Each structure stands twice: as C-alpha cells, then as structure tokens.
C-alpha cells in the first residue's frame, strides 16, 4: 500500500527510526484504512504518500516526544490518529482510543485485530462524559488531533489527565493563535502551558504540538456538557 522505504526515509529525516515490524504494521494499517474507507467515511486522504505524510509522519512526530509514555488517551481519535501510530511506534504504551461514533469504533476494533495490537482499550464515549466516569484524571497523557479549537479542546482533554501528566494538542499553523485564546481556559482547568513545538511535514505543511502540564486537579465544575463547551468555550 505505502512505500515503506520512502516512509522510513521520511522518518529518518525527522530523526525517527522505524523498525521493520513498525513499517509492516503501518503498511497494513494504511491498507485497512483505504479498504474500510470505501464503506465508512474515515478520511479524505487515501493516496499512499498523503497517508505517509499527513497521517503517519504527523502522528510519529507526536509519538516520538518523551512525554508520550505510560497511559495515553486519544480523544476523538476517529480512524486512530495519532494514537494507533503512537502504539505502533511505542508498543509499551497503554492506549485508550476514545471515539463516540460506533462505525469508527468498529473500524478501530477491526484494525487493532488485523495489526495484532495488545493493550488497546476502546472507549465509545464523548470525552466530556468520560471525564465524569472512571476516566476522570486517569491518564498520564491526553492527546487530540482535528477535534476542536483549543479553548474547547482543553475542556475535553485536561479533565482526563492526572496531576503531573500532560495534555498535547496536535495543531496546524493556527495553533499559536488558538493558544493565545486558550491560556485562561487551560489555567481554569488545572493546566499550564509548557511549550509549543513547531514542526514541518515532508510536504511542507506546518504543524504545532502544544504541550500543557496538569498542575492541579480540575474543578468538579468541569467539564460542562458538550453543548455548553461548543457554544461558549472557556475564556
């Protein structure tokens, strides 16, 4: 499906080493994605090089961060990015894929079986509801890609993170502006912005990793219900 040698070279150019097993799994993942996408809308990106750059390298740049360790929840994971790629790159991760859409959860269950991945939990949940159940402040790391603007995304993710853990948002070039709008919300939720890492994909697209530490418990006021988060993001 993908060109494994080309992907290996792109990863190496970013300072990342991919094992033969990881390359095989990513190749199979891409094939599964394209096959399943014919019946369920998972992604608009289905060409091999697009998958390599915009799904795999993008996710690997996140996965390679030293903060990505222990238990990871991927909020609104969709087709599994970046969480499944992180699990392939770091097999020791305890991964939870959080996704409210049943058809996507069905895909995730199937593809985990196809890839032989162990230690992956599927949570068919909305994040704001999950954070009021057993998942509240349960994870070392929460991440999300292409889910919501950062003020709302912070309210979805930070309540899931343990004190001492990390929330990492995967954003495009607009991430800097989103952070400026979200800093007060991050503080209200018990977080503190630590750093923004500027990255570039092989095709030239800009990316930002916005890293926020969880420094205190999130007030039980949060998260609010999904309608309130969307209509009136914290300021």
Secondary structure, DSSP 4 states (H G I P E B T S, - for coil): ---HHHHHHHHHHTT----HHHHHHHHHHHHHHHHHHTTS---S--SHHHIIIIIIIHHHHHHTSTT--SEEEEET-TTTTTHHHHHHHSTT-EEEEE---HHHHHHHHHHHHHHT--SEEEE-S-HHHHTTTTTTT-EEEEEEESSS-HHHHHHHHGGGEEEEEEEEEEE-TTHHHHHHHHHHHHHHTTEEEEEEEEEE-TTS-EEEEEEEEE-SPPPTT-S--HHHHHHS---
